[in-house]
Amino acid sequence: MSFVSGVLNGVEGIQYYYIAGLLIFMTLFIVILYRTVKMPRKDLMKFKASILENDKMESNEI
């Protein structure tokens, strides 16, 4: 691990990649969380029902 740290410390401007990666991750996390919280309950019930239907269909095929 010290080899990797030594190589990365020698690269100038590498901290910008860390910052950019963190910003992209946080942005996607917040967008997905917001869309999930604001999703209508009707759609959630549709997803729930479809998952249960798929489980029943798979168990009948065996």
Backbone bond lengths (Angstrom), bond angles and torsions (degrees), N, CA, C in turn:
res aa  C-N    CA-C-N  psi(-1)  N-CA   C-N-CA  omega(-1)  CA-C   N-CA-C  phi
1 M - - - 1.451 - - 1.530 110.94 -
2 S 1.312 115.91 -31.83 1.463 118.34 -179.78 1.530 110.78 -67.33
3 F 1.334 116.79 -29.88 1.464 119.67 176.87 1.529 110.74 -62.76
4 V 1.346 116.18 -45.94 1.459 120.77 179.68 1.529 110.15 -63.40
5 S 1.327 116.78 -44.09 1.465 120.35 179.10 1.519 110.90 -61.34
6 G 1.318 117.05 -40.10 1.453 120.56 179.34 1.517 112.30 -64.58
7 V 1.326 115.94 -42.00 1.459 119.91 179.65 1.527 110.51 -66.75
8 L 1.327 117.13 -45.30 1.460 120.59 -177.87 1.527 111.83 -68.22
9 N 1.314 117.41 -33.18 1.466 119.77 178.00 1.525 110.97 -68.61
10 G 1.324 117.22 -25.16 1.458 121.10 -179.78 1.527 113.20 -79.79
11 V 1.310 117.83 -12.58 1.460 120.79 -177.84 1.529 108.71 -91.66
12 E 1.312 115.37 122.44 1.463 118.46 179.64 1.520 110.61 -78.52
13 G 1.316 117.33 138.45 1.446 122.86 177.45 1.518 114.41 82.53
14 I 1.341 117.69 7.39 1.465 120.55 -178.06 1.527 111.30 -67.07
15 Q 1.319 118.34 -25.07 1.465 121.33 -178.70 1.531 111.58 -64.35
16 Y 1.321 117.44 -24.17 1.461 119.86 179.24 1.530 111.35 -68.29
17 Y 1.326 116.65 -31.49 1.459 119.73 176.44 1.524 110.66 -68.17
18 Y 1.322 116.92 -38.93 1.464 120.48 176.61 1.531 110.30 -62.17
19 I 1.301 115.84 -45.54 1.466 120.65 -179.10 1.526 110.57 -64.93
20 A 1.328 117.05 -44.46 1.467 120.89 179.58 1.526 110.61 -62.86
21 G 1.315 117.83 -43.21 1.459 121.43 178.57 1.520 111.95 -62.62
22 L 1.318 116.39 -42.15 1.456 120.89 178.50 1.534 111.23 -65.62
23 L 1.317 117.16 -41.71 1.467 120.62 178.09 1.527 111.96 -64.19
24 I 1.329 117.09 -41.51 1.465 120.39 178.20 1.523 110.03 -63.55
25 F 1.321 117.34 -45.74 1.463 121.25 179.65 1.522 111.22 -60.69
26 M 1.312 117.15 -48.72 1.468 120.67 -177.87 1.524 110.99 -64.40
27 T 1.335 117.88 -39.62 1.463 121.23 178.67 1.521 110.89 -62.62
28 L 1.319 117.37 -47.89 1.463 120.68 178.84 1.523 111.41 -62.98
29 F 1.326 117.11 -41.48 1.465 120.91 179.24 1.522 110.82 -61.03
30 I 1.311 117.35 -45.67 1.462 120.98 -178.77 1.531 110.76 -66.46
31 V 1.335 117.76 -41.69 1.466 120.88 179.14 1.528 110.86 -63.24
32 I 1.314 117.56 -46.30 1.466 120.77 179.55 1.518 110.96 -64.70
33 L 1.310 117.95 -41.83 1.467 121.50 177.99 1.526 110.49 -62.50
34 Y 1.325 117.77 -44.75 1.467 121.66 -179.90 1.526 110.83 -62.39
35 R 1.341 116.60 -46.77 1.472 119.63 -179.13 1.522 111.47 -64.48
36 T 1.316 117.22 -34.61 1.457 120.85 179.26 1.521 110.87 -69.16
37 V 1.306 117.23 -43.00 1.467 121.03 -179.18 1.523 110.72 -68.05
38 K 1.322 118.03 -37.46 1.461 122.05 -176.94 1.529 113.57 -86.12
39 M 1.342 117.91 -0.81 1.465 120.56 -178.71 1.531 109.83 -67.41
40 P 1.316 117.58 135.13 1.472 120.17 -179.95 1.531 111.24 -62.69
41 R 1.324 115.44 144.00 1.455 121.16 -177.72 1.537 111.04 -61.41
42 K 1.329 116.58 -30.44 1.459 121.56 179.45 1.537 110.35 -60.87
43 D 1.318 116.33 -43.70 1.460 120.15 178.58 1.531 111.31 -66.07
44 L 1.320 116.46 -38.91 1.464 119.75 178.56 1.520 111.19 -62.72
45 M 1.334 116.90 -40.15 1.463 120.36 178.42 1.527 110.82 -66.19
46 K 1.344 117.34 -34.74 1.467 120.81 176.51 1.528 110.41 -63.68
47 F 1.320 116.43 -44.49 1.463 120.58 178.70 1.525 110.64 -62.90
48 K 1.318 115.96 -42.87 1.461 121.27 -179.72 1.524 110.18 -61.41
49 A 1.320 117.02 -45.62 1.459 121.31 -179.13 1.527 110.92 -65.40
50 S 1.315 117.55 -39.59 1.461 119.90 -178.87 1.527 111.33 -66.43
51 I 1.316 117.57 -35.55 1.464 120.81 178.30 1.523 109.52 -66.65
52 L 1.313 117.21 -43.77 1.461 120.47 179.80 1.523 110.96 -66.16
53 E 1.317 117.82 -38.61 1.463 120.90 178.54 1.523 111.08 -64.40
54 N 1.319 117.59 -40.58 1.467 120.95 178.84 1.518 110.85 -63.42
55 D 1.337 118.14 -39.82 1.460 121.08 178.64 1.520 111.01 -64.14
56 K 1.317 118.26 -40.95 1.458 121.75 179.18 1.524 110.69 -65.91
57 M 1.329 116.92 -41.17 1.458 120.79 -179.32 1.516 110.71 -65.33
58 E 1.319 118.19 -40.80 1.469 121.41 -179.06 1.524 110.66 -67.72
59 S 1.332 118.67 -38.29 1.461 120.74 -178.84 1.527 110.67 -71.39
60 N 1.332 119.17 -28.32 1.464 122.09 177.61 1.524 111.90 -75.20
61 E 1.321 117.75 -25.31 1.460 121.17 -178.35 1.520 112.25 -75.71
62 I 1.303 117.34 -22.42 1.483 120.61 -175.59 1.502 111.28 -78.68
